[in-house]
Amino acid sequence: MDDDTDDQESEKIKRWSSFQLDDAFERDKIMMKEKLDQLEIEIDEGFDASPEKARHFNFMAYLYWKFDDRPKAFAFVERAENLQEGANLITQCNKIIFNKESGEHSRAQKLLQTVKNDILTQEKPKIKANAEIAYCYSRLGPKYHGKAVQLFRKAIDDIYPERNIAWEYGLALSLRRQSHIFQMSQPSDFKPDENKKEAANLLYGVVSSPVSTYRQIKAWSWCELGKIIHINTHLDEIIDTLKTETEIIDNTRCFEEALKLCPNDPYVLQLYGTHLRYNNQLQKSREVFQRVLGLRDENISRHHLALTLKRMVEKTRRKVPHPLSVYFRNQRKDNQHQPGSLSLNHNFKAKIKSPRYVCISPDDQLLLEAVEHLKKSIEMCAGFNTARYDLGLIYRMLDKPDEALKYFAYITSSNCGKMNDHKYPMQLVNAYEQQAICKLEIIEKESNTERKNEHRYDARQCLWNALTVISGIIGAVPNLKTTCQCFPTLKILLQNEEKCSETLKDLAELHEKMGYTEESIKFVKEIYEIDNDPKMLKKLADNYLKVGDFENAICTLLLLQYTKEIGESDISLFIDAYINGARDSLKKGNFEMAKIRLSKAYGTIFSDSNIAIQDKREDESFPDVLILDGCGEEDVCRWVKPIISTFVSFIQLHVVVNYTDCPPGVRIPKYLEKTMFQARCILLILHECDDANKDSFIELALEQLALYHRTKTLLIRIKGCHLEFPGCRELELSFDPAMSENNVMQGTLLSNILEKMTETFRKFKK
């Protein structure tokens, strides 16, 4: 076998083996080692069926191999093989790689032939292999849940109409996890309501399945349903199914059903203990978690037991006045940016778990016990930052902000200041907020003025860091705008400082980051009044555009123009203001203002485009716009008429179509060459037409255009046309030619054309 063939075979085998996980392994070996330790703890637990245990063993075999424990790797791949009735593609491909890398090439080759000639010729083993890798990704944390969802979906779709309960549960679990705000890794993909609904439908399908096996998976599914259904709600409010079946299912019923199926399953008991805590049955929750630890000592169970102990302290001291620091006692009034539903905000604040205030309870025995559980949890899993964060909160409750600060700072220290690259942004926001709050609490105990100033500076920096992260995710999580701690806290700190342009700049930026643009405008105006800085005019115009105040945006830009500090980017602001202002006028029915603004936009674009029009002084008849359309119709094409009408009647431009203005005696190619050179811009219209009728002169002109005039050409493609003319910006149009006299249609068409022209000229200026 030559080297190329061998490499191809190796890649094919890797594609159907656990070694697909190599990228994840190399990215985080510590996490993978912790995952192996966790799998070892789970190994003696019962599984509903052999395939589920086999995938567990395959995963362990792979991890043992990657950590150079080859005897265990071979042992577990054999255990996986012995559990299965038919051949498992993942198991066999793992064996091939294990043997090949051990120098057993003959054995590897025999296995390879079996896989190639038998297993890979069948579709079902491939489908099962995809589902098995999906299971592995689902065990690797939030960063990989998207990959798990993708592979589980594919496996479920490919096996249809057959069902696999374990895969449906795996997909539902991954979707439910993706709906949790702390497991959000990509804000653009964060769709909690959609994911919860789909997960609930899948889980209800699992628990309703008539299959008598899979008791464990059914029990887990009941628990997951219980996590999705909020207190005082029922399943029929979440999923679309027969109401009579689901209107009696609440979260308590879900856990009752789970306990009937698997009363001693550690995972079921762990989720049940969490459910009891949410329902304020705290002593019972504590007892359940202690029972779980007796069955299986795991970091997550210790973490949840600590949270129950913390909650017991909070409930006991609910009616006791919290001994808050002087700083927080003085700042308990909400600022004006905390509107909306108090219930909604309260629930969301509870969910994001970043409290400004905690009840102080020094030396409380329950809190001290919680500290020990969390420390042990972190010892068992070094990357368990959620436990680290909760440990920081408990140290705050113990009135030890210095100690709490260490744990919050640890979470952010690994980020190295790259706020936008953090894999779990909400965790980072909370850690920065809590660092700042700790610093402010420390200030109250500090007597040294210099140290106070240092702590105050650190607090501000942490709050700015939190705001930087929030500004990137606020679109996905809008509730953060009114519930985060960093905004009101930082605002108070800034307002307490001396009023100067630097403080005002910070206040303007603070409000802008949080989307309070109108408030930001007020501060920018004050800064300009103090400093008379042209940069503030640009900032002001930009903010006016954001809030849709186009009149003030244009006036501000005109003022900036008089300062002679205007640059190319400011010209772009002018164009954006005119175009978007015109669109706003169209919506309001002010067509005359729309025409004025579009005319101004056109003039600004071409005064800034530096397009050569050498013959302008000599020949005032040069066209503003040359339209090229090669369909060959005798009269003006029906697709071109609305465009001509728009330019001529809406902003009175000189428009030429093809060579209709060619004087007698002038050769058409020469005329087109000169007109393309003279025109301010060229519109190339592409639409379906009969090849036999195409205009040969226009075909020749397009060759010239491609060589010399791309910089001022906009391709207008009529929807449905698939012709190509590479290298030009294009605009796809879909309109009714009969509406060519409609002001709104004309204005919208023209604004879209001008916007694309602007992109074209900006592109070629770079």
Stockholm file with secondary structure:
# STOCKHOLM 1.0

chainA/1-766         MDDDTDDQESEKIKRWSSFQLDDAFERDKIMMKEKLDQLEIEIDEGFDASPEKARHFNFMAYLYWKFDDRPKAFAFVERAENLQEGANLITQCNKIIFNKESGEHSRAQKLLQTVKNDILTQEKPKIKANAEIAYCYSRLGPKYHGKAVQLFRKAIDDIYPERNIAWEYGLALSLRRQSHIFQMSQPSDFKPDENKKEAANLLYGVVSSPVSTYRQIKAWSWCELGKIIHINTHLDEIIDTLKTETEIIDNTRCFEEALKLCPNDPYVLQLYGTHLRYNNQLQKSREVFQRVLGLRDENISRHHLALTLKRMVEKTRRKVPHPLSVYFRNQRKDNQHQPGSLSLNHNFKAKIKSPRYVCISPDDQLLLEAVEHLKKSIEMCAGFNTARYDLGLIYRMLDKPDEALKYFAYITSSNCGKMNDHKYPMQLVNAYEQQAICKLEIIEKESNTERKNEHRYDARQCLWNALTVISGIIGAVPNLKTTCQCFPTLKILLQNEEKCSETLKDLAELHEKMGYTEESIKFVKEIYEIDNDPKMLKKLADNYLKVGDFENAICTLLLLQYTKEIGESDISLFIDAYINGARDSLKKGNFEMAKIRLSKAYGTIFSDSNIAIQDKREDESFPDVLILDGCGEEDVCRWVKPIISTFVSFIQLHVVVNYTDCPPGVRIPKYLEKTMFQARCILLILHECDDANKDSFIELALEQLALYHRTKTLLIRIKGCHLEFPGCRELELSFDPAMSENNVMQGTLLSNILEKMTETFRKFKK
#=GR chainA/1-766 SS CCHHHHHHHHHHHHHTSGGGGHHHHHHCHHHHHHHHHHHHHHTTSCCSSHHHHHHHHHHHHHHHHHTTCHHHHHHHHHHHHHTCSSCCHHHHHHHHHHHHHTTCHHHHHHHHHHHHHTGGGCSHHHHHHHHHHHHHHHTSCGGGHHHHHHHHHHHHHHHTTSCCHHHHHHHHHHHHHHTSGGGCSCGGGCCHHHHHHHHHHHHHHHHTCCCSSCHHHHHHHHHHHHHHSCTTCCGGGTSCSCHHHHTTCCHHHHHHHHHHHCTTCHHHHHHHHHHHHHTTCHHHHHHHHHHHHHHCCCHHHHHHHHHHHHHHHHHHTTTSCCCCCHHHHHTCSCCTTCCSCHHHHHHHHHHHTCCSCCCCCTTCHHHHHHHHHHHHHHHHCTTCHHHHHHHHHHHHHTTCHHHHHHHHHHHHHTTTTCGGGCSSHHHHHHHHHHHHHHHHHHHHHCCCHHHHHHHHHHHHHHHHHHHHHHHHHTTTCTTHHHHCSHHHHHHHHHHTSCCSHHHHHHHHHHHHHTTCHHHHHHHHHHHHHHHCCHHHHHHHHHHHHHTTCHHHHHHHHHHHHHTTCCCHHHHHHHHHHHHHHHHHHHHHTCHHHHHHHHHHHHHHHHHHSCCCCTTTTTCTTCCSEEEECCSCCSSCCTTTHHHHHIIIIIHCCCEEETTTTCCTTSCHHHHHHHHHHHCSEEEEEECCCCGGGCCHHHHHHHHHHHHHCGGGEEEEEETTCCCCCTTSEEEEECCCGGGTTCHHHHHHHHHHHHHHHHHHHHHHHC
#=GC SS_cons         CCHHHHHHHHHHHHHTSGGGGHHHHHHCHHHHHHHHHHHHHHTTSCCSSHHHHHHHHHHHHHHHHHTTCHHHHHHHHHHHHHTCSSCCHHHHHHHHHHHHHTTCHHHHHHHHHHHHHTGGGCSHHHHHHHHHHHHHHHTSCGGGHHHHHHHHHHHHHHHTTSCCHHHHHHHHHHHHHHTSGGGCSCGGGCCHHHHHHHHHHHHHHHHTCCCSSCHHHHHHHHHHHHHHSCTTCCGGGTSCSCHHHHTTCCHHHHHHHHHHHCTTCHHHHHHHHHHHHHTTCHHHHHHHHHHHHHHCCCHHHHHHHHHHHHHHHHHHTTTSCCCCCHHHHHTCSCCTTCCSCHHHHHHHHHHHTCCSCCCCCTTCHHHHHHHHHHHHHHHHCTTCHHHHHHHHHHHHHTTCHHHHHHHHHHHHHTTTTCGGGCSSHHHHHHHHHHHHHHHHHHHHHCCCHHHHHHHHHHHHHHHHHHHHHHHHHTTTCTTHHHHCSHHHHHHHHHHTSCCSHHHHHHHHHHHHHTTCHHHHHHHHHHHHHHHCCHHHHHHHHHHHHHTTCHHHHHHHHHHHHHTTCCCHHHHHHHHHHHHHHHHHHHHHTCHHHHHHHHHHHHHHHHHHSCCCCTTTTTCTTCCSEEEECCSCCSSCCTTTHHHHHIIIIIHCCCEEETTTTCCTTSCHHHHHHHHHHHCSEEEEEECCCCGGGCCHHHHHHHHHHHHHCGGGEEEEEETTCCCCCTTSEEEEECCCGGGTTCHHHHHHHHHHHHHHHHHHHHHHHC
//
